[in-house]
């Protein structure tokens, strides 16, 4: 995990340490989902190749994981590569797929030491063999960890997920395993990629864009949205803290008066 030495405070600035005193540990969101946006713009502003932005973004992933653990978040989902991202230049996609493997292999021991369980969601059949093998290996090796569920949305699309769920339920009806009248919200949730996980209570989006980009469309029905203009490679642990504190200030009524 990223951070200062064990003797140094986790919150690196005085402002962050002061903010942390206002945190209510009983009201930390159980599941935080993040739309990590802005790697390309970060690189462009520095006249660097886009892959430099993706590499810089990997450091922010470490920061987000560390902050989630520090705050007591139980599940962190990161939107890493959408089903639409295949339309990007082939060289960029290839480098991204290699970067996933590189980061997994370099961080796996640290994730294990901190009790992080890795889970990948998305369609696996289109992924390069090496990328898929790295994720499967990481899932298997961290399966017993319980401190934080780290969910990586890779080749993921919300509409694809809903389509796959509907197809799964239809097949069960066709096989006489399920009656159409038994299909309710609980049954539908049980065949989503995120089955067994709580729905996100907080969605963070970086780079200032005001859209959900086909991300967890079913699961974020009542999630609180927090948008920042900060580009993903500049997103740090204090930004994560700011998002959680803002979440705690909101009155969550779930459609009630």
C-alpha positions in Angstrom: 0.0 0.0 0.0 1.1 3.5 -0.6 1.9 5.9 2.1 4.5 7.3 4.5 6.5 5.2 6.9 4.6 3.3 9.7 5.7 6.1 12.1 4.1 8.8 10.0 0.4 9.7 10.1 -1.7 8.3 7.3 -3.3 11.7 6.5 -0.3 13.6 5.3 -1.4 17.2 5.6 -2.7 19.1 8.6 -5.9 19.9 6.7 -6.6 16.2 6.1 -5.9 15.3 9.7 -8.3 18.0 10.9 -11.0 16.8 8.4 -10.5 13.2 9.6 -11.6 14.2 13.1 -15.1 14.9 11.8 -15.5 11.4 10.4 -18.2 9.3 11.8 -16.9 5.7 11.7 -20.4 4.3 12.0 -21.5 6.0 8.8 -18.8 5.1 6.4 -20.2 3.8 3.2 -20.0 0.0 3.0 -19.3 0.1 -0.8 -17.7 3.0 -2.8 -17.5 2.8 -6.5 -15.2 5.0 -8.6 -15.3 6.1 -12.2 -11.7 6.9 -12.8 -11.6 9.5 -15.5 -9.0 11.9 -16.8 -5.8 9.9 -17.4 -5.6 11.0 -21.1 -6.2 14.7 -20.3 -3.6 14.6 -17.5 -1.1 13.3 -20.0 -2.1 15.7 -22.7 -1.7 18.7 -20.5 1.8 17.6 -19.8 2.5 16.8 -23.5 3.1 13.2 -22.6 1.8 10.0 -24.3 -1.6 8.8 -23.0 0.1 5.7 -21.5 1.9 8.1 -19.1 -1.5 9.1 -17.8 -2.5 5.5 -17.3 0.7 4.8 -15.4 0.2 7.9 -13.2 -3.4 6.7 -12.6 -2.1 3.4 -11.2 -0.6 5.4 -8.3 -4.0 6.9 -7.5 -5.4 3.4 -7.5 -3.0 2.6 -4.6 -4.1 5.8 -2.9 -7.8 4.9 -3.2 -7.2 1.4 -1.8 -5.2 2.7 1.1 -7.8 5.3 1.9 -10.6 2.8 1.7 -8.8 0.5 4.1 -8.0 3.4 6.5 -11.6 4.6 6.6 -13.1 1.1 7.0 -14.9 0.8 3.6 -15.7 -2.8 3.0 -15.9 -2.8 -0.8 -14.2 -0.6 -3.4 -15.2 -1.0 -7.1 -13.0 0.7 -9.7 -14.2 1.2 -13.3 -10.9 0.3 -15.0 -11.8 -0.5 -18.7 -15.3 -0.2 -20.2 -16.7 -2.3 -23.0 -16.6 0.8 -25.1 -12.9 1.4 -24.5 -12.0 -1.2 -27.2 -12.6 1.6 -29.7 -9.4 3.4 -28.5 -6.2 3.1 -30.6 -4.9 -0.5 -30.6 -1.5 0.4 -29.2 -3.1 2.2 -26.2 -5.4 -0.8 -25.5 -2.5 -3.2 -25.7 -0.4 -1.1 -23.3 -3.4 -0.9 -20.9 -3.8 -4.7 -20.9 -0.1 -5.1 -20.2 -0.3 -2.5 -17.5 -3.1 -4.3 -15.7 -0.8 -7.4 -15.5 2.2 -5.4 -14.5 0.4 -3.6 -11.6 -1.3 -6.8 -10.4 2.0 -8.7 -10.3 3.8 -5.9 -8.5 1.1 -5.2 -6.0 -0.2 -8.6 -5.2 2.0 -9.2 -2.2 1.0 -5.9 -0.7 -2.7 -6.5 -1.3 -2.3 -9.9 0.4 -0.6 -8.4 3.4 -3.4 -5.9 3.8 -6.2 -8.4 3.5 -7.5 -7.3 0.1 -9.6 -9.7 -1.9 -9.6 -9.1 -5.6 -12.6 -9.7 -7.8 -13.0 -8.9 -11.5 -16.4 -8.1 -13.1 -17.1 -7.8 -16.8 -17.1 -10.1 -19.8 -14.0 -12.2 -19.6 -14.1 -13.9 -23.0 -12.8 -10.9 -24.9 -9.7 -10.2 -22.7 -6.2 -11.1 -23.8 -5.2 -14.5 -22.3 -2.3 -13.0 -20.3 -4.5 -10.3 -18.7 -7.3 -12.8 -17.8 -4.8 -15.3 -16.4 -3.3 -12.6 -14.1 -6.7 -11.7 -12.8 -7.8 -15.2 -12.2 -4.6 -15.9 -10.4 -5.1 -12.8 -8.2 -8.7 -13.8 -7.4 -7.6 -17.3 -6.4 -4.7 -16.2 -4.3 -6.7 -13.5 -2.4 -10.0 -15.4 -2.1 -9.6 -15.8 1.7 -9.0 -12.2 2.5 -11.7 -10.2 4.3 -10.6 -6.7 5.0 -11.5 -5.1 1.7 -13.2 -6.4 -1.5 -11.5 -4.8 -4.4 -13.7 -5.1 -7.5 -12.1 -4.3 -10.8 -14.6 -3.6 -13.6 -12.8 -4.7 -16.7 -14.4 -5.0 -20.1 -17.5 -3.9 -18.2 -20.7 -2.3 -19.4 -23.8 -1.8 -17.4 -26.1 -2.7 -20.2 -24.1 -5.8 -21.0 -24.4 -6.8 -17.4 -28.2 -6.4 -17.4 -28.4 -8.3 -20.7 -26.4 -11.1 -19.3 -28.6 -11.2 -16.2 -31.8 -11.3 -18.2 -30.4 -14.1 -20.3 -29.4 -16.1 -17.2 -32.9 -15.8 -15.7 -34.5 -16.6 -19.1 -32.4 -19.8 -19.3 -33.5 -20.8 -15.8 -37.1 -20.3 -16.7 -36.6 -22.3 -20.0 -35.0 -25.1 -17.9 -38.0 -25.1 -15.5 -35.7 -24.1 -12.7 -37.6 -20.9 -12.1 -41.1 -19.6 -12.6 -41.5 -16.2 -14.2 -43.5 -15.1 -11.2 -40.5 -15.8 -9.0 -38.4 -13.1 -10.7 -38.1 -10.2 -8.4 -35.4 -7.7 -7.5 -33.6 -10.2 -5.3 -33.6 -12.8 -8.0 -32.3 -10.3 -10.5 -29.6 -9.1 -8.2 -28.5 -12.7 -7.6 -27.4 -13.1 -11.3 -25.6 -9.8 -11.7 -21.8 -9.7 -11.8 -21.8 -8.2 -8.3 -23.9 -10.9 -6.7 -23.1 -11.2 -3.0 -21.8 -7.6 -2.7 -23.7 -4.7 -1.2 -24.9 -2.0 -3.7 -22.6 1.1 -3.8 -23.7 3.8 -1.4 -21.2 6.3 -2.9 -20.1 6.8 -6.4 -17.0 9.0 -7.0 -16.3 10.5 -10.5 -13.2 12.4 -11.3 -12.5 14.9 -14.1 -15.8 16.8 -13.6 -17.9 14.9 -16.1 -21.5 14.6 -15.0 -22.6 11.2 -16.2 -22.5 7.6 -15.0 -21.0 6.2 -18.3 -22.8 2.8 -18.3 -21.5 1.9 -14.9 -23.4 -0.3 -12.4 -26.7 0.9 -13.7 -28.8 -1.4 -11.5 -26.6 -1.2 -8.4 -26.3 2.6 -8.2 -30.1 3.3 -8.2 -29.9 5.0 -4.8 -26.2 5.8 -4.6 -24.9 9.2 -3.7 -22.9 10.8 -6.5 -19.8 12.9 -5.8 -18.0 14.6 -8.7 -14.7 16.4 -8.6 -12.8 18.3 -11.2 -9.6 16.6 -10.1 -8.2 14.3 -12.9 -7.7 10.7 -11.8 -3.8 10.8 -11.6 -4.1 13.7 -9.2 -6.7 12.1 -7.0 -5.3 11.3 -3.5 -6.3 10.0 -0.2 -7.5 13.4 1.0 -9.8 13.6 -2.0 -11.2 10.2 -1.0 -11.7 11.5 2.5 -13.5 14.6 1.2 -15.9 12.4 -0.8 -16.8 10.3 2.3 -17.2 13.3 4.5 -19.6 14.9 2.0 -21.5 11.6 1.8 -21.9 11.7 5.6 -23.4 15.2 5.4 -26.2 14.1 3.1 -29.8 13.1 4.1 -30.4 9.8 2.4 -34.2 9.4 2.1 -34.4 6.8 -0.7 -37.3 8.5 -2.3 -39.1 9.2 1.0 -40.3 12.6 2.1 
